[in-house]
Structures are given as C-alpha cells and as structure tokens.
Amino acid sequence: MYKTSKKVSLLLTPIAISCSLLYASSLHAMQVIEGNDSSQAGRDDLTSVERIVVTADLSQRDLSELPASAFVIGEAAINSRQARHIQDIIGMVPNLNFSSGASRGKFLQIRGIGERSQFAEPINPSIGLFLNDIDISGIGGLATVNDIRQIEVLSGPQSVASGANSIGGIVKLVSNAPSDDLFANVNISYGQFNESRLAGTYSNALSNNISTRVSIQQTKSDGFIKNAFLNTDDTNRIDETTASIITSVALNAVSSLDISAFTFDIDNGYDIFSLDNASTLADKPGFDRVDASAGSLKYNYRFDQHKLQVSAYLLDAQTEYGFDEDWTFVGIHPDGYSSFDFYQRDIKRTGLDIKLASTIARGQNSYLLGANITDSDEDLLRQNTFFESDYLSTYERSNQSVFGQYVHVLNDKTNITSAGRVERFNTDFADAVGSSNISDTLVAASLALDYQLGENLVFASISRGYKAAGYNIDARLAADSRTFDPEYNMNYEIGVKGRAYDGLATLNLTFFYMQRDDAQVSDSVLFAIDDTGASSFADAIGNADTGTNKGFEFSGTWDIAGNWYLQTNVGYLDATFGGYTKENGEFVGIQQQAHAPKYTAYLASNWQLSNSVNWFVDIDVKDDFRLGINHDVRAPSTTVINSELTWRAMGKHAYSFKLWVKNVTDKAIVTRGFGSFPNDPRDGYSTNGPYFQFGQPRQIGVTFNYDWE
C-alpha cells in the first residue's frame, strides 16, 4: 500500500511553531529585499537596473558581481514556459541537460557531468539540487516549480559551497517569500493530452511581525503515450500535488525566524519504452511515485558588523519506481518472457548549517565562516520477477564539514575571493552479500580575481571540487568492482559580464576548462535471463584515468525598442574521458561523454504589441549527443519552438488569458535511449535497439491567471 500519512505530522509541526510565535513577539517585521530576474520576459521596466541575489553562492552576491558562471531564471520566465517541473526550463540554460528514464527528467547534467539514471545502486549525486535550504539531490521528482521566485544554476564544481554532492554544479529553486501586504493568486490551465493545472497562493501579514505565504498546485495529465495492448492513453500519466507554507517572523529588531514546510504527493505513471519506438505494449505499466514532506527553520541574528545564520532541515520521502521489464504482454511470442522490476526507497535526511559573516560596507574586506552536519539514511526494497527473494539494502551517509570564504579588496576596482572546505565523509552500506564502510576526508578550494572595468566585471578563477567514493551493489560483479574511488576535478574560468549601450544590452561570457581525475563513469554488464535469449543489466560505476570538459557559456540581452526585448544564451562543450578498462575487459580510449551535446542555444523574443497584448516566442536548440557510454546510440539534434500570446488587464485585480503552444513544429525530442541489447522475442532476440524515450510533443493550451492585492 502506498502510504501518505507521514507527511501530515511533519507539515503540521512548523505550522504549530509559527502559531506559537504569533503570540511571542509584537515587533514590526523586518524588511526583505528580494532579487529579480535579468532573464525574465515581459518585464514592466526593461531598462531598469535589477538586483539579482544568487543565494546558492556562499557570499550571496548580486549576479552582476559574482566572479563565476551563473544563470538565474525568474518567475516570469518560468511562467512563460508554462513550466510544471524543472525539466521544462532546462533548455534555457547553456550546457545544462537532463535524462529521463522515469516520468520526469529527474537526472541533471551540467557541462556533461551528472547521473543519467538510478536503479538499485546508492548514488552520491554530481549535481546539487536544492529547494531553498533543503537538499533534494537525487530526488529530482520533487523539483516541481510551485510558487518559485527564481531558479539558480551555478556551473562547475561547487564543493566549497555545498560539499560532496555538487562536483558538477548546483541547481537551486528559491521560493517566493511571504509579503507584508495581501497578495492572492489563482492560476488555471488546460491543454491537450487532458492536461490541467490548478494553483493558488495566499500571502499576507498575520500581525505586525509575522507574515505567511501558503501555496498549492495540482497538475494532471494523461501523458502522450498510447498503450496499444491495453487500448488506453493514460499509462504514462502525470498526477502531482505539491503544497507549501512559508512563515517569516521578526522576533525583535535584530533577529528573525523563517519557517518552511513542503508536502509532495506524486503518483505518476511510467510506460514509455517500446520495441518499435511507437505505441507501448506493456501489460503491467509502471509507475513513478514520491510521497514526501520537508521542513526547515532558519534563524537570523545581526549584531555590530556581523550576522549569524543557523538553518536546519528535515526531509522524509518514500519513492516507488517500477516498470514492465519485458515491455510487452504475456503471449506476444512463445519465446517471450514476463518480468516486472520494482524499487522502493525510504529516505530520511537532516541537515544543520551555521554561518557567521561580516556585514561591513561594500568595498571593504569581508569574511564568512561556517560548519555543516548532514545525515542521510536510505533503505531499499527491490522486487524482481526473477529474484528468488526480495533484495534489501541500507545506505547511511554522514557528512561533517567546515568552510570559509574571505574577500580581500585590493583597491576600489579589484577583489580577490578565496574559499575552502574540509569535509569528513562517512558511509555504511549493507545488503545480503555483506557490509562495507567508506570514510574519507575531502578538500575543496577556490580562488577568484575580479576587476571592475567600466561597467564590466572581468574575472578569472580556479577551483577544486570533489565527489565521494561509493558502492556497486550487484552480487554478479567481481569482488574488486564493488567499490569505486572519489573523483576530483580542477576547474579554470575566465569571463566578463556587464552592460552596454546605456544599459540597453547585457552580456555574460565565461570560458572554462575542467580536468577530471579518477572521473566516475557508469558502466554495465549484460547477463542472460535463463535460456530466454533476453538480457538483464548489472550496473557498475568505475574510475576513468582522465576526463576533460571545456567550452564556454554566453548570455546576452538586448532591449531593441521600448516594447521589444531579445535574449540569447549559447553554450559550447567538448567533454571527453577515457583510459580505463570496462567490466567486460574492453579498454576504453578517449571518447565523448554521454548527455554532453557540443552546443546548446536559447533565443527568446518578447514583443509588447499593445498595453494589454504580449507575444512571447522562444527557441531551444541542442546538438546531437551520445545517450550512453556503452553504445553509440545518439539523440538527434533538435530545434524546439514555443510560443505564448497573452492578454492582460491591469489594476488592483489583475487578470490575464494566455494561449500557448509547446513544441510548435512537433519535433521528436529524445530524452533517454538505449542500444546494444535485445528485447524482442519476435525476431529471436536479434535486434539490439536502439530504444528511445521521447519528450514533449506539440501541445496547445490556455491559461487563466487572476491576482489581487
């Protein structure tokens, strides 16, 4: 039975705390300054200078002052994409990609680094995924974009900022903060494939010192897959409900408390792969479910020229993932087989983060010191038709780290930023085969130089990141292949960001070169399923001797006229690895990394046709790329066009109607793929693929939005 009771008590706890604080303080709420988005379409004042705070960075500097490659996608841009999940905005960010193998694109790759799937093995993610202060890395199904103010993407190793789970970068979802004044919103959408979305938000001050924001979103869709055997079109359905409560409390003139609670009820289908890359034939369609609750507390205290921030979070999640392993039905052929593969994980995470930072005036030396403790427990139950008994494993991980950053002002134009982190990493893994422990001390560091040249910031940086060692759990693997070593990388960047033409144009250009040592690469070994002629996989991660990821990222905007705004983002990536021996004994020379397209591009045009009518068009471009490292099947290059026409009435009660089209030309988008294994009994298991999972087809829909203040 799929349980949902856990989230109720966890959601009520922060609510109870906020209610008790309602009577504990009577001082005025502290003012919160929020950053806006430089990439958003449809801004009211396109020429205004906006303050965009990158919260995922240790120093939480403005985007224009950050000596690193970073992209911030604001709420208006998220809404223009009709985004429901983070996968819907991936195409906007250069050198950012994703893979599916599930109901959503849950696995992220930045500059070619990142996981592409997870089955029975425990993973230490390469990309840090955060919802505010809550670490949801490796649980990408939780990355729904309900009431999100901005999405931050920091490319390159971010181990100094967040530790072992961010060697490739960070993606952070930042929620809207509570408002002191009344704000309410209702958003209703309907589109093809029976897709509907109903979302609502209410924000207001409960007293002079307490403000609360409540938001809920429900998204449903039949999906766009036809199951020909069951004669139905909803086996790859979407059914997601998410809710949040965020409360800000001014305890007194110098301290405040932020309380957040989230709940997720995701019950999606998973029926995607077929023998002919057309309609599916599964008699036991799969599923992709997440039942999760999370809460966080953040205490802020200001004194003299310093500030203290203490934050803690708790995450409790149960995931259920299963699929029809044979992709067909009983009786398709006398030589066929029938198998279902099921994975259930119970995940509990806690984290405590303490930061002490100086708050002196801009242009003076500043510092930050911090400590972090996180714990994660993950229990796995796997059931497979061919297993004699259930597979059970436990994976416990604890991290303790100290970190710091110092910004030294050389003069009024030049800064040097140095930072470092030392992390103690401990894991325990146990299954029926035995138990194992990995303990390691990991060190990360970074050094950046920035120079203000007119309105432009020129910078150069060097950083060292790390990813912890881990386990390969399949008992069919050789004993010396059951563990793999940590990965380290050195990343070098030079770049420039600034404005031109009296602020009408902006640019952000970064060149990077990354050298990976002991690069962790996924591998797999084929094993025959009895005497059927079909095959099953044993997944394994190994260490390549070397890996090199190099390229550039560019972002630019141009206010062509008072009513016409253009944006373009371009990425180039050359990612290779090699110099290791696979599990089957084959030596791998230098080859391209998987899910690492050579180029990505994004072009957006926002045209204000009149005071009430707006036309938005954007285009995602992606080069072809390898889908795996054990085969040469590639995803084709794609150019995807989206469009949205908006009519709005402004005032105290503002409302709008939108007509939108996703993937206007109905381009086939491959989001996951396999090759080099047979699965069709009708040809004697002689065809080795390829097999594809496809993404968003053309879809037309309408949206109604109503705001009142």
Buried (B, 14 or more C-beta within 10 A) or exposed (E): EEEBEBBEEBBBBBBEBBBEBBEEBEBBBBEEEEBBBBBBBBBEEBEEEBEBBBBBBBBBBEBBBBBBBBBBBBBBBBBBBBBBBBBBBBBBBBBBBBBBBBBBBBBBBBBBBBBBBBBBBBBBBBBBBBBBBBBBBBBBBBBBBBBBBBBBBBBBBBBBBBBBBBBBBBBBBBBBBBBBEEBBBBBBBEBBBBBBBBBBBBBBBBBEBBBBBBBBBBBBBBBBBBBEBBEBBBBBBBBBBBBBBBBBBBBEEEBBBBBBBBBBBBBBBBBBBBBEBEBBBBBBBBBBBBBBBBBBBBBBBBEEEEBBBBBBBBBBBBBBBBBBBBBBBEEBEEBBBBBBBBBBBBBBBBBBBBBBBBEEEEEEEBBBBBBBBBBBBBBBBBBBBEEEEEBEBBBBBBBBBBBBBBBEBEEEBEBBBBBBBBBBBBBBBBBEEEEBEBEBEBEBBBBBBBBBEEEBBBBBBBBBBBBBBBBBBBEEBEEEBBBBBBBBBBBBBBBBBBBBEEBBBBBBBBBBBBBBBBBBBBBBBBEEBEEBBBBBBBBBBBBBEBBBBBBBBBBBBBBEEEBBBBBBBBBBBBBBBBBBEBBEEEEBEEEBBBBBBBBBBBBBBBBBEEEEEBBBBBBBBBBEBBBBBBBEBBBEBBEBBBBBBBBBEEEEEBBBEBEBBBBBEEBEBBBBBBBBBBBBBEEEBEBBBBBBBBBBBBBEBEBEBBBEB
